[in-house]
Amino acid sequence: MSQADIADQAHAEGRLFTDLAEPSPALCELARDQAVSKRRQGAPRLRQPNRAQIELRASDLESLLTEDHRARLVWGYVVRQDLSALLDAIKARGSNAGRARIDPCILFALWLYATLDGVGSGREVDRLCREHDAYRWICGGVSVNYHVLNDFRSGNGALVDELLTDNVAALAGAGAISLERVAQDGMRVRASAGAASFRREASLQEHLSQARELVQTLKTQADADPGLAARRAQAAKLRAACEREQRIEQALKQLPEVAAAKRRNGAKAEDARASTSDGDARVMKMGDGGFRPAYNVQLATTCDSQVIVGMAVVNAGSDMTQLAPMVEQVEQRLGQAPRQWLVDGGFPAHEQIDAVAGKTEVYAPVPKSKPPKPQPGIEAGQPVTPTAALSEFDPKPGDSAAVAKWRERMNTERAREIYRQRAATAECVNALARNRGLLRMPVRGLARVGCVVGLFVLAHNLMRTAEIAPHLVGWGTSASAVAAMTQ
């Protein structure tokens, strides 16, 4: 029998290594005795994980974050800003009575970092300040709560506007941005109101009377109930009822404005409705074609560096009247208007073009001409004379000099090449804001919504500044720093 046959037979019989000697009976007996002895000794002792064990670790907050962490970038920017207006409002000074206030730099840095992190809830930021290393590092051992966070975000619109002006002025002074070309676009952001909250005047008056009656009932019950716990519950109910009453009153105040807009659009003024949740919100056509309560966020962005130089929040669903106010705002911030202004087809109303004619060149698509009306004596379907079939780029009767020049300018290849930069600039900035959570407003009212949008603008410009002028925020220029700030 050959070696191959022997190997095959051994494999079939389950015997391997046939060339090895069989173990002696003494060794087999010893192995059996050892196995029996181990079983009698019990199960093996193992060090298993215990994740419920509380541990006390000695570490400082400074060591929790790397040197190129984004939280350090945010803090470096905040401490360089002029927050003296907030410090002047603090009454607890020196040996005067009063509790020490939280440093405004902490609250401002928390909201900037949360905005970059896509967090828009004050309660969520409060939780992260206790559990997340970056938020804990910003707090530096100072305890915060969501009431303080929400009040800070909603009550500093003037400060945010001033900081935006300082930011773009510093970038312009450093030569990091130019005002050669700016793109403006409007973005509809969902309001904190439901479609069912919009009601006509008669329904609002009825709800207002019910809300006032409920407030009076709760006040009477609160005065008559001596229990502490019950008084606290009654106070919460009374506070909610008062807030609802105020919202309904605000909705009634907004009705005349809504009715005037209805009349301008050819609709019935009596069909005007306002929201009992957010009186400043308006039903607008959204990007998906649906209609929902929303705000119109206007952003003006430089085409070369994608830095936002102007922002506004309006409750008008159309962009038709937003061109001239934004040009004026940018001119006030930077002392001059951009040489070229790019907008989409929703902006170029003739009066708006006339208003900015001496300040900037408007680049916007020209609406296509409507089919000419049949001339007297010519039946429908017959060819019309060349004078009746004008191109949209030809001057129209009643056009001003600025409008006629705009039509002529947009008929050139150079203008079409310039206009292609609008989408690459404005739509990119809008997408970044959406990715950071600007999908639905967490607050109500134009003033508070403006504060939220201002934080998004400052956060966006902070990241752009860190990339194009890092020395303005005290940030390094190493490869690791650049990689960290763009994440």
C-alpha positions in Angstrom: 0.0 0.0 0.0 1.4 3.4 -1.0 1.9 6.3 1.4 -1.1 8.2 -0.2 -3.4 5.2 0.4 -2.3 5.0 4.0 -3.0 8.8 4.5 -6.4 8.5 3.0 -7.3 5.5 5.2 -6.1 7.4 8.3 -8.1 10.4 7.4 -11.2 8.3 6.8 -10.8 6.6 10.2 -10.4 10.0 11.9 -6.7 9.3 12.8 -4.2 12.0 12.0 -0.4 12.0 12.6 -0.3 8.2 12.2 3.5 8.4 12.5 3.3 9.5 16.2 3.5 7.0 19.0 0.4 6.2 20.9 0.3 7.8 24.5 1.0 5.4 27.3 -1.8 4.2 29.6 -0.1 6.1 32.5 -0.3 9.5 30.7 -4.0 9.0 29.8 -4.8 8.2 33.4 -2.9 11.3 34.6 -4.8 13.5 32.1 -8.1 12.1 33.4 -7.2 12.7 37.0 -6.2 16.3 36.3 -9.6 17.0 34.5 -11.5 15.5 37.5 -9.4 17.6 39.9 -10.2 20.9 38.0 -13.9 20.1 38.0 -13.9 19.5 41.8 -12.2 22.9 42.3 -15.1 24.9 40.8 -15.5 27.4 38.0 -12.6 29.6 36.9 -12.3 33.0 38.5 -12.6 35.8 35.8 -12.3 39.6 36.0 -15.5 40.6 34.2 -16.6 44.2 33.3 -18.8 46.2 35.7 -20.0 49.2 33.8 -22.3 50.4 36.6 -19.4 51.1 38.9 -19.0 54.7 39.8 -15.5 56.0 39.2 -13.8 59.2 40.4 -11.1 60.4 38.1 -8.7 63.2 38.7 -8.5 65.2 35.5 -8.8 68.9 34.4 -11.1 70.2 31.8 -8.2 71.6 29.8 -6.9 68.1 29.0 -10.3 66.9 27.7 -9.9 68.6 24.3 -7.2 68.5 21.7 -5.4 71.7 20.8 -7.1 71.9 17.4 -10.7 71.3 18.8 -13.4 73.4 17.3 -14.6 74.5 20.8 -11.2 76.3 21.2 -11.8 78.1 17.9 -15.3 79.2 19.1 -13.9 80.5 22.4 -11.0 82.2 20.7 -13.5 84.1 18.6 -15.9 85.0 21.4 -13.3 86.4 23.8 -12.1 88.8 21.0 -15.6 90.3 20.6 -16.9 93.5 22.3 -19.5 92.3 24.8 -19.4 95.5 26.9 -23.1 96.1 26.4 -23.9 92.9 28.2 -21.4 93.6 31.0 -22.8 97.1 31.6 -26.2 95.7 32.3 -25.0 93.5 35.2 -25.9 95.1 38.6 -23.9 92.7 40.8 -20.6 94.7 41.1 -17.9 94.9 43.7 -19.3 94.5 47.2 -22.9 95.3 46.1 -25.6 92.8 47.0 -26.6 90.4 44.3 -25.6 87.0 42.9 -22.7 86.8 40.4 -23.9 86.5 36.8 -22.8 84.0 34.3 -20.1 85.4 32.0 -21.8 86.4 28.7 -18.8 84.8 26.9 -19.9 81.4 28.1 -23.5 81.7 26.9 -22.4 83.2 23.6 -19.8 80.5 23.0 -22.3 77.7 24.0 -24.8 78.9 21.4 -22.2 79.4 18.7 -20.8 75.9 19.3 -24.3 74.4 19.5 -25.3 76.0 16.2 -22.2 74.6 14.5 -23.1 71.2 16.1 -26.7 71.4 14.8 -28.3 71.7 18.2 -31.1 74.3 18.5 -32.8 73.3 21.8 -32.0 75.1 25.1 -32.8 71.9 27.0 -30.4 69.9 24.8 -27.6 72.4 25.3 -28.3 72.2 29.1 -27.9 68.4 29.0 -24.8 68.6 26.9 -23.2 71.0 29.4 -23.3 68.2 31.9 -22.4 65.3 29.7 -20.3 66.4 26.7 -16.7 67.3 27.1 -16.7 70.2 24.6 -19.7 71.9 26.3 -18.2 71.2 29.7 -14.9 72.8 28.6 -16.7 75.9 27.4 -18.6 76.2 30.7 -15.4 75.7 32.7 -17.3 74.5 35.8 -20.0 77.2 35.6 -23.5 75.7 35.8 -26.1 76.9 33.3 -29.7 76.1 32.8 -32.0 76.2 29.7 -33.9 79.2 31.0 -30.8 81.3 31.0 -29.7 79.9 27.6 -33.0 80.6 25.9 -33.3 84.1 27.4 -29.8 84.9 26.1 -30.5 83.7 22.6 -33.8 85.5 22.3 -32.9 88.8 23.9 -29.7 90.0 22.1 -30.7 90.8 18.5 -29.0 94.1 18.5 -25.7 92.6 19.8 -25.8 89.9 17.1 -26.3 92.6 14.4 -23.5 94.6 15.7 -21.1 91.6 15.9 -22.0 90.8 12.2 -21.0 94.3 11.2 -17.7 94.1 13.1 -17.0 90.7 11.6 -17.5 91.7 8.0 -15.7 95.0 8.5 -12.7 93.2 10.0 -12.6 90.8 7.0 -12.9 93.6 4.6 -10.2 95.6 6.4 -7.9 92.6 6.3 -8.5 92.2 2.5 -10.0 88.7 3.1 -13.2 89.6 1.2 -14.1 92.0 -1.6 -17.3 93.7 -2.6 -16.9 93.0 -6.2 -19.9 90.6 -6.4 -22.6 89.7 -3.9 -25.4 87.1 -4.3 -28.7 87.4 -2.4 -31.3 84.7 -1.9 -34.4 84.1 0.2 -34.9 80.9 2.1 -38.3 79.9 3.6 -37.9 78.4 7.1 -40.8 76.7 8.8 -42.3 78.7 11.7 -43.1 77.3 15.1 -46.8 77.3 14.3 -49.3 74.8 12.9 -51.5 75.4 9.9 -54.6 74.9 12.0 -53.6 77.8 14.3 -54.6 80.4 11.6 -58.0 81.9 12.3 -60.2 84.7 11.0 -61.1 87.8 13.1 -64.4 86.4 14.4 -62.7 83.2 15.6 -59.8 85.2 17.1 -62.2 87.4 19.1 -64.0 84.3 20.4 -60.7 82.7 21.5 -59.5 85.9 23.1 -62.6 86.2 25.3 -62.2 82.5 26.3 -58.6 83.1 27.1 -59.4 86.2 29.3 -62.1 84.3 31.1 -59.7 81.4 31.8 -57.0 83.9 33.1 -59.5 85.5 35.5 -60.7 82.0 36.8 -57.1 80.9 37.5 -56.3 84.1 39.3 -59.3 83.6 41.5 -58.4 80.0 42.2 -54.8 81.0 43.0 -55.9 83.5 45.6 -58.2 81.1 47.3 -55.9 78.0 47.4 -53.4 78.1 50.3 -51.4 75.0 49.4 -47.8 75.6 48.2 -47.7 72.8 45.7 -51.2 73.7 44.4 -50.1 77.3 44.1 -47.2 76.4 42.0 -49.3 74.3 39.7 -51.9 77.2 39.5 -49.1 79.7 38.7 -47.9 77.5 35.8 -51.4 77.3 34.4 -51.9 81.0 34.9 -48.6 81.8 33.1 -49.6 79.5 30.2 -53.0 81.1 29.9 -51.5 84.6 30.0 -49.1 83.7 27.2 -51.9 82.4 25.1 -53.9 85.5 25.7 -50.9 87.6 24.5 -50.4 85.5 21.4 -54.1 85.9 20.4 -53.9 89.7 21.0 -50.8 89.7 18.8 -52.6 87.8 16.1 -55.4 90.3 16.1 -52.9 93.1 15.7 -51.5 91.4 12.6 -54.8 91.0 10.9 -54.9 94.5 9.3 -51.5 93.9 7.7 -52.6 90.5 6.4 -55.8 92.0 5.0 -53.9 94.7 3.2 -51.7 92.0 1.6 -54.8 90.1 0.6 -56.2 93.2 -1.1 -52.9 93.8 -3.0 -53.0 90.3 -4.3 -56.6 90.6 -5.4 -58.1 88.4 -2.7 -60.9 89.2 -0.2 -59.7 91.1 2.9 -62.3 89.3 5.1 -60.4 86.0 4.4 -57.4 87.3 6.3 -56.2 84.9 9.0 -53.5 85.0 11.6 -51.9 82.4 13.8 -52.7 82.0 17.5 -49.4 80.4 18.0 -47.1 82.9 16.2 -48.8 86.0 15.1 -45.8 87.1 12.9 -45.7 83.9 10.9 -47.3 83.8 7.4 -48.3 80.9 5.2 -45.7 80.7 2.4 -45.0 78.5 -0.6 -42.1 76.2 0.4 -39.4 74.7 -1.7 -41.4 71.4 -2.2 -44.4 73.3 -3.6 -46.5 73.0 -0.4 -47.8 75.9 1.7 -46.9 76.1 5.4 -46.4 78.8 8.1 -42.9 80.1 7.6 -40.5 83.0 7.7 -38.5 84.4 4.8 -34.8 84.5 5.6 -32.8 86.8 3.4 -29.0 86.3 3.1 -26.4 88.3 1.1 -23.1 86.5 0.5 -19.9 87.5 -1.2 -19.2 85.3 -4.3 -15.4 85.1 -3.8 -15.3 83.9 -0.2 -18.9 83.0 0.7 -19.0 85.3 3.7 -22.4 86.5 4.7 -22.5 90.4 4.7 -26.2 91.0 5.1 -29.2 89.2 6.7 -32.8 89.9 7.3 -35.9 88.0 8.4 -39.3 89.1 7.0 -42.7 87.6 6.9 -43.4 88.4 3.3 -43.7 85.3 1.1 -42.3 87.1 -1.9 -38.8 88.4 -2.5 -40.0 91.1 -4.8 -39.4 94.0 -2.3 -36.2 92.7 -0.6 -33.5 93.8 -3.1 -33.2 97.5 -2.2 -33.3 97.1 1.6 -30.5 94.5 1.5 -28.3 96.7 -0.7 -28.8 99.5 1.7 -28.0 97.3 4.7 -24.7 96.1 3.2 -23.8 99.7 2.3 -24.4 100.7 5.9 -22.3 97.8 7.3 -19.3 98.3 5.0 -19.5 101.9 3.8 -20.0 101.0 0.2 -22.3 98.9 -2.0 -21.0 95.9 -4.0 -20.3 96.6 -7.7 -22.4 93.7 -8.9 -25.5 92.2 -7.2 -26.8 88.8 -8.2 -30.4 87.7 -7.5 -32.9 85.2 -8.9 -36.0 85.9 -10.9 -38.1 86.6 -7.8 -36.3 89.8 -6.9 -36.1 92.2 -9.9 -39.1 94.4 -9.6 -38.7 97.5 -11.7 -39.0 99.9 -8.7 -36.3 97.9 -6.9 -33.9 98.1 -9.9 -34.5 101.9 -10.0 -33.8 102.2 -6.3 -30.4 100.6 -6.5 -29.4 102.0 -10.0 -26.8 104.4 -8.6 -25.3 101.9 -6.2 -24.8 98.5 -7.9 -25.4 96.6 -11.1 -28.2 94.1 -10.9 -27.8 90.7 -12.5 -31.1 88.8 -12.6 -32.9 86.8 -15.3 -35.3 88.8 -17.4 -38.8 87.4 -17.5 -39.9 86.1 -20.9 -42.2 88.4 -22.8 -45.9 87.5 -22.9 -47.4 86.6 -26.2 -48.5 89.7 -28.0 -52.2 90.5 -28.1 -53.8 90.3 -31.5 -53.8 93.6 -33.3 -57.1 95.1 -34.3 -58.3 93.7 -37.6 -56.0 90.6 -37.3 -57.5 87.3 -36.5 -56.0 84.9 -34.0 -53.4 82.6 -35.5 -52.3 85.0 -38.2 -48.7 86.3 -38.0 -48.2 89.6 -36.3 -45.9 92.4 -37.4 -42.3 92.5 -36.1 -43.1 95.5 -34.0 -45.6 93.5 -31.9 -43.2 90.6 -31.2 -40.5 92.2 -29.0 -37.8 90.2 -27.2 -37.7 90.3 -23.4 -34.3 92.1 -23.7 -35.7 94.9 -25.8 -36.8 98.1 -23.9 -40.5 98.2 -23.2 -42.8 101.2 -23.1 -42.6 102.7 -19.6 -39.2 101.3 -18.8 -36.9 103.6 -16.9 -33.3 104.0 -18.0 -32.1 101.6 -15.3 -34.5 98.9 -16.3 -33.7 99.3 -20.0 -30.0 99.0 -19.2 -30.6 95.9 -17.1 -32.4 94.2 -20.0 -29.6 95.1 -22.4 -26.9 93.9 -19.9 -28.5 90.5 -19.4 -28.5 89.9 -23.2 -24.7 89.5 -23.1 -22.7 86.4 -22.7 -20.6 88.0 -20.0 -23.7 88.7 -17.9 -24.8 85.1 -18.2 -21.3 83.9 -17.1 -21.4 86.2 -14.1 -24.9 85.1 -13.2 -23.9 81.5 -13.0 -22.1 82.3 -9.8 -25.3 83.0 -8.0 -26.4 79.5 -7.5 -22.9 78.3 -6.5 -22.8 81.0 -3.8 -26.3 81.4 -2.4 -27.5 77.8 -2.7 -24.3 76.6 -1.0 -24.8 78.9 2.0 -28.4 77.9 2.3 -27.5 74.2 2.2 -24.9 74.7 5.0 -27.6 76.5 7.1 -30.0 73.6 6.6 -27.3 71.1 7.5 -26.8 73.0 10.8 -30.4 72.7 11.7 -32.1 75.8 10.2 -35.2 73.7 9.2 -37.7 74.9 11.7 -37.6 77.9 14.0 -37.3 77.0 17.7 -38.8 80.4 18.8 -41.7 82.6 17.9 -41.9 86.2 16.7 -39.9 88.2 14.2 -37.5 89.6 16.8 -36.6 86.2 18.3 -36.4 84.5 14.9 -33.9 87.2 13.9 -31.7 86.4 16.9 -31.7 82.7 15.9 -30.8 83.5 12.3 -28.1 85.9 13.5 -26.4 83.0 15.4 -26.4 80.9 12.2 -24.9 83.8 10.3 -22.2 84.4 12.9 -21.4 80.6 13.1 -21.1 80.4 9.3 -18.8 83.5 9.1 -16.7 82.1 12.0 -15.9 79.0 10.0 -15.2 81.1 6.9 -12.9 83.5 8.9 -11.0 80.5 10.3 -10.3 79.4 6.8 -9.5 82.7 5.0 -8.2 84.8 7.9 -7.4 82.6 10.9 -5.4 85.3 12.6 -8.6 87.3 13.2 -9.8 84.5 15.6 -6.4 83.6 17.0 -6.3 80.3 15.2 -3.3 78.5 13.8 -2.5 77.9 10.2 -1.1 74.3 10.6 -2.6 71.5 8.6 -4.2 70.0 11.7 -5.9 73.3 12.6 -7.2 73.8 9.1 -8.6 70.2 9.0 -10.3 70.7 12.4 -12.0 74.0 11.6 -13.5 72.6 8.4 -15.0 69.5 10.0 
